[in-house]
Amino acid sequence: MSEAERKRRFERLVSSLSSDLYRFALWLCGQEALAKDLVQETYLRAWRSLDRLQSDAAAKSWLITILRREYARTFERKSLPIVDMETAVIPDENDLSPEQRAERALLRDGVSRLPPRYREPLLLQVVMGYSCQEIADQLGSSKSAVMTQLFRAREQLKEKLQGDGVTGNVHELF
């Protein structure tokens, strides 16, 4: 593959997946600046190893894996301050009613309080739209383990939200 073709392929991947990567990074770290840095580091590593990507259809999973590893590396490099999920800026917030904004804030808080082994599969499914099998592949786990983690995540989230006074179906809040 020529350098020009390689560059075009990479630009195509970046333009089609950048918003998904940023959204997932923001959910992982809860900080806009860090999320942007994670996405940039992901692109840098992806560019270096682009020749290893066998199929463009696998690019989303490949980039998510790189992003997750980059996020894990941030803890090796430095200690990050904990930021409350309520401070994350979400587009179209003004289109929501005050009740919907309050429910979204409670939901984000509930998700952020889930243990990482439950939070990550839930975010991969809800935010990124991955199937259970795709999540299992991402996490190096079995499909049945992921299904159990998702069930437990939803149950724990439901308990937390009902404890906070949210009524209704937790699945509708996603």
BALOBA-1460 file (C-alpha; in Angstrom, 3 decimals):
// residues 174
<rec num="1" residu="m" x="0.000" y="0.000" z="0.000"/>
<rec num="2" residu="s" x="1.396" y="3.400" z="-0.953"/>
<rec num="3" residu="e" x="1.782" y="6.163" z="1.593"/>
<rec num="4" residu="a" x="-1.035" y="8.146" z="-0.065"/>
<rec num="5" residu="e" x="-3.406" y="5.159" z="0.101"/>
<rec num="6" residu="r" x="-2.436" y="4.551" z="3.722"/>
<rec num="7" residu="k" x="-3.150" y="8.180" z="4.559"/>
<rec num="8" residu="r" x="-6.545" y="8.118" z="2.798"/>
<rec num="9" residu="r" x="-7.506" y="4.894" z="4.596"/>
<rec num="10" residu="f" x="-6.557" y="6.369" z="7.943"/>
<rec num="11" residu="e" x="-8.407" y="9.638" z="7.288"/>
<rec num="12" residu="r" x="-11.520" y="7.684" z="6.289"/>
<rec num="13" residu="l" x="-11.405" y="5.703" z="9.540"/>
<rec num="14" residu="v" x="-10.798" y="8.785" z="11.647"/>
<rec num="15" residu="s" x="-13.602" y="10.792" z="10.090"/>
<rec num="16" residu="s" x="-16.145" y="7.982" z="10.407"/>
<rec num="17" residu="l" x="-15.320" y="6.968" z="13.988"/>
<rec num="18" residu="s" x="-14.073" y="10.112" z="15.737"/>
<rec num="19" residu="s" x="-17.362" y="11.033" z="17.432"/>
<rec num="20" residu="d" x="-17.870" y="7.470" z="18.707"/>
<rec num="21" residu="l" x="-14.334" y="7.334" z="20.097"/>
<rec num="22" residu="y" x="-14.659" y="10.714" z="21.772"/>
<rec num="23" residu="r" x="-18.022" y="9.823" z="23.315"/>
<rec num="24" residu="f" x="-16.627" y="6.554" z="24.696"/>
<rec num="25" residu="a" x="-13.486" y="8.283" z="25.992"/>
<rec num="26" residu="l" x="-15.608" y="10.917" z="27.733"/>
<rec num="27" residu="w" x="-17.671" y="8.192" z="29.397"/>
<rec num="28" residu="l" x="-14.510" y="6.430" z="30.539"/>
<rec num="29" residu="c" x="-12.681" y="9.384" z="32.032"/>
<rec num="30" residu="g" x="-15.362" y="12.037" z="32.569"/>
<rec num="31" residu="q" x="-13.055" y="14.882" z="31.503"/>
<rec num="32" residu="e" x="-13.269" y="16.632" z="28.161"/>
<rec num="33" residu="a" x="-9.573" y="17.468" z="27.900"/>
<rec num="34" residu="l" x="-8.463" y="13.983" z="28.874"/>
<rec num="35" residu="a" x="-10.995" y="12.427" z="26.491"/>
<rec num="36" residu="k" x="-9.580" y="14.499" z="23.619"/>
<rec num="37" residu="d" x="-6.046" y="13.499" z="24.608"/>
<rec num="38" residu="l" x="-7.035" y="9.834" z="24.741"/>
<rec num="39" residu="v" x="-8.543" y="10.006" z="21.272"/>
<rec num="40" residu="q" x="-5.409" y="11.717" z="19.924"/>
<rec num="41" residu="e" x="-3.146" y="9.084" z="21.521"/>
<rec num="42" residu="t" x="-5.414" y="6.406" z="20.081"/>
<rec num="43" residu="y" x="-5.002" y="7.885" z="16.606"/>
<rec num="44" residu="l" x="-1.237" y="8.093" z="17.022"/>
<rec num="45" residu="r" x="-0.971" y="4.427" z="17.999"/>
<rec num="46" residu="a" x="-3.432" y="3.437" z="15.291"/>
<rec num="47" residu="w" x="-1.417" y="5.285" z="12.644"/>
<rec num="48" residu="r" x="1.760" y="3.503" z="13.719"/>
<rec num="49" residu="s" x="0.124" y="0.084" z="13.453"/>
<rec num="50" residu="l" x="-2.364" y="0.715" z="10.654"/>
<rec num="51" residu="d" x="-0.815" y="-2.023" z="8.525"/>
<rec num="52" residu="r" x="-1.895" y="-4.582" z="11.149"/>
<rec num="53" residu="l" x="-5.560" y="-3.721" z="10.662"/>
<rec num="54" residu="q" x="-6.724" y="-6.466" z="8.343"/>
<rec num="55" residu="s" x="-10.250" y="-5.214" z="7.662"/>
<rec num="56" residu="d" x="-11.816" y="-1.769" z="7.863"/>
<rec num="57" residu="a" x="-14.937" y="-3.481" z="9.232"/>
<rec num="58" residu="a" x="-12.953" y="-4.316" z="12.374"/>
<rec num="59" residu="a" x="-11.654" y="-0.752" z="12.768"/>
<rec num="60" residu="k" x="-14.166" y="0.334" z="15.410"/>
<rec num="61" residu="s" x="-13.344" y="-2.558" z="17.734"/>
<rec num="62" residu="w" x="-9.647" y="-2.142" z="17.038"/>
<rec num="63" residu="l" x="-9.719" y="1.574" z="17.889"/>
<rec num="64" residu="i" x="-11.839" y="1.015" z="21.009"/>
<rec num="65" residu="t" x="-9.292" y="-1.527" z="22.229"/>
<rec num="66" residu="i" x="-6.470" y="0.946" z="21.636"/>
<rec num="67" residu="l" x="-8.450" y="3.669" z="23.436"/>
<rec num="68" residu="r" x="-9.147" y="1.418" z="26.438"/>
<rec num="69" residu="r" x="-5.448" y="0.574" z="26.681"/>
<rec num="70" residu="e" x="-4.499" y="4.240" z="26.400"/>
<rec num="71" residu="y" x="-6.902" y="5.045" z="29.214"/>
<rec num="72" residu="a" x="-5.318" y="2.320" z="31.354"/>
<rec num="73" residu="r" x="-1.879" y="3.773" z="30.598"/>
<rec num="74" residu="t" x="-2.919" y="7.146" z="32.026"/>
<rec num="75" residu="f" x="-2.965" y="5.521" z="35.448"/>
<rec num="76" residu="e" x="0.563" y="4.217" z="34.944"/>
<rec num="77" residu="r" x="1.866" y="7.659" z="34.031"/>
<rec num="78" residu="k" x="0.204" y="9.880" z="36.594"/>
<rec num="79" residu="s" x="-2.471" y="10.137" z="39.206"/>
<rec num="80" residu="l" x="-5.600" y="11.787" z="37.838"/>
<rec num="81" residu="p" x="-8.005" y="13.840" z="39.924"/>
<rec num="82" residu="i" x="-11.471" y="12.402" z="40.241"/>
<rec num="83" residu="v" x="-14.091" y="14.491" z="38.478"/>
<rec num="84" residu="d" x="-17.796" y="14.240" z="39.172"/>
<rec num="85" residu="m" x="-19.733" y="12.964" z="36.152"/>
<rec num="86" residu="e" x="-22.207" y="15.804" z="36.585"/>
<rec num="87" residu="t" x="-19.577" y="18.203" z="35.244"/>
<rec num="88" residu="a" x="-19.325" y="16.446" z="31.871"/>
<rec num="89" residu="v" x="-20.716" y="18.572" z="29.059"/>
<rec num="90" residu="i" x="-23.298" y="16.733" z="26.994"/>
<rec num="91" residu="p" x="-24.599" y="18.267" z="23.763"/>
<rec num="92" residu="d" x="-28.299" y="19.042" z="23.391"/>
<rec num="93" residu="e" x="-28.779" y="19.399" z="27.148"/>
<rec num="94" residu="n" x="-30.944" y="22.471" z="26.552"/>
<rec num="95" residu="d" x="-33.432" y="20.379" z="24.621"/>
<rec num="96" residu="l" x="-34.253" y="18.391" z="27.752"/>
<rec num="97" residu="s" x="-36.832" y="19.297" z="30.345"/>
<rec num="98" residu="p" x="-35.645" y="19.894" z="33.929"/>
<rec num="99" residu="e" x="-36.990" y="16.462" z="34.902"/>
<rec num="100" residu="q" x="-35.101" y="14.792" z="32.061"/>
<rec num="101" residu="r" x="-31.915" y="16.642" z="33.008"/>
<rec num="102" residu="a" x="-32.291" y="15.526" z="36.622"/>
<rec num="103" residu="e" x="-32.857" y="11.907" z="35.542"/>
<rec num="104" residu="r" x="-29.828" y="12.043" z="33.245"/>
<rec num="105" residu="a" x="-27.676" y="13.418" z="36.072"/>
<rec num="106" residu="l" x="-28.864" y="10.663" z="38.414"/>
<rec num="107" residu="l" x="-28.233" y="8.063" z="35.723"/>
<rec num="108" residu="r" x="-24.689" y="9.307" z="35.077"/>
<rec num="109" residu="d" x="-23.989" y="9.331" z="38.793"/>
<rec num="110" residu="g" x="-25.379" y="5.810" z="39.133"/>
<rec num="111" residu="v" x="-23.298" y="4.529" z="36.227"/>
<rec num="112" residu="s" x="-20.151" y="6.190" z="37.582"/>
<rec num="113" residu="r" x="-20.670" y="4.450" z="40.951"/>
<rec num="114" residu="l" x="-20.857" y="0.986" z="39.366"/>
<rec num="115" residu="p" x="-17.759" y="-1.180" z="39.818"/>
<rec num="116" residu="p" x="-15.567" y="-1.018" z="36.683"/>
<rec num="117" residu="r" x="-16.204" y="-4.680" z="35.812"/>
<rec num="118" residu="y" x="-19.911" y="-3.828" z="35.423"/>
<rec num="119" residu="r" x="-19.613" y="-0.235" z="34.211"/>
<rec num="120" residu="e" x="-17.365" y="-0.941" z="31.231"/>
<rec num="121" residu="p" x="-19.525" y="-3.628" z="29.552"/>
<rec num="122" residu="l" x="-22.615" y="-1.490" z="30.154"/>
<rec num="123" residu="l" x="-21.001" y="1.538" z="28.501"/>
<rec num="124" residu="l" x="-19.752" y="-0.548" z="25.597"/>
<rec num="125" residu="q" x="-23.290" y="-1.772" z="25.007"/>
<rec num="126" residu="v" x="-25.234" y="1.424" z="25.646"/>
<rec num="127" residu="v" x="-22.852" y="4.120" z="24.405"/>
<rec num="128" residu="m" x="-21.020" y="2.232" z="21.662"/>
<rec num="129" residu="g" x="-23.805" y="-0.123" z="20.600"/>
<rec num="130" residu="y" x="-21.756" y="-3.310" z="20.801"/>
<rec num="131" residu="s" x="-23.366" y="-6.737" z="20.980"/>
<rec num="132" residu="c" x="-22.580" y="-9.101" z="23.852"/>
<rec num="133" residu="q" x="-20.194" y="-11.064" z="21.650"/>
<rec num="134" residu="e" x="-18.368" y="-7.907" z="20.563"/>
<rec num="135" residu="i" x="-18.051" y="-6.817" z="24.195"/>
<rec num="136" residu="a" x="-16.726" y="-10.256" z="25.135"/>
<rec num="137" residu="d" x="-14.131" y="-9.987" z="22.368"/>
<rec num="138" residu="q" x="-13.132" y="-6.499" z="23.554"/>
<rec num="139" residu="l" x="-12.784" y="-7.547" z="27.188"/>
<rec num="140" residu="g" x="-11.269" y="-10.967" z="26.537"/>
<rec num="141" residu="s" x="-14.179" y="-12.658" z="28.230"/>
<rec num="142" residu="s" x="-16.960" y="-15.072" z="27.331"/>
<rec num="143" residu="k" x="-20.332" y="-13.977" z="26.007"/>
<rec num="144" residu="s" x="-22.106" y="-15.532" z="29.001"/>
<rec num="145" residu="a" x="-19.839" y="-13.646" z="31.430"/>
<rec num="146" residu="v" x="-20.651" y="-10.386" z="29.644"/>
<rec num="147" residu="m" x="-24.370" y="-11.137" z="29.747"/>
<rec num="148" residu="t" x="-24.084" y="-11.754" z="33.508"/>
<rec num="149" residu="q" x="-22.125" y="-8.531" z="33.996"/>
<rec num="150" residu="l" x="-24.701" y="-6.553" z="32.009"/>
<rec num="151" residu="f" x="-27.566" y="-8.067" z="33.993"/>
<rec num="152" residu="r" x="-25.853" y="-7.277" z="37.300"/>
<rec num="153" residu="a" x="-24.944" y="-3.783" z="36.143"/>
<rec num="154" residu="r" x="-28.556" y="-3.029" z="35.275"/>
<rec num="155" residu="e" x="-29.809" y="-4.515" z="38.540"/>
<rec num="156" residu="q" x="-27.324" y="-2.492" z="40.594"/>
<rec num="157" residu="l" x="-28.135" y="0.619" z="38.621"/>
<rec num="158" residu="k" x="-31.849" y="0.055" z="39.094"/>
<rec num="159" residu="e" x="-31.350" y="-0.272" z="42.874"/>
<rec num="160" residu="k" x="-29.250" y="2.899" z="43.003"/>
<rec num="161" residu="l" x="-31.738" y="4.870" z="40.944"/>
<rec num="162" residu="q" x="-34.741" y="3.675" z="42.917"/>
<rec num="163" residu="g" x="-32.835" y="4.639" z="46.072"/>
<rec num="164" residu="d" x="-32.460" y="8.115" z="44.560"/>
<rec num="165" residu="g" x="-36.187" y="8.305" z="43.896"/>
<rec num="166" residu="v" x="-36.172" y="7.649" z="40.149"/>
<rec num="167" residu="t" x="-39.248" y="5.763" z="39.059"/>
<rec num="168" residu="g" x="-39.759" y="4.047" z="35.778"/>
<rec num="169" residu="n" x="-37.801" y="1.623" z="33.664"/>
<rec num="170" residu="v" x="-34.003" y="1.950" z="33.855"/>
<rec num="171" residu="h" x="-33.712" y="0.708" z="30.264"/>
<rec num="172" residu="e" x="-35.776" y="3.666" z="29.044"/>
<rec num="173" residu="l" x="-33.285" y="6.086" z="30.597"/>
<rec num="174" residu="f" x="-30.543" y="4.828" z="28.303"/>
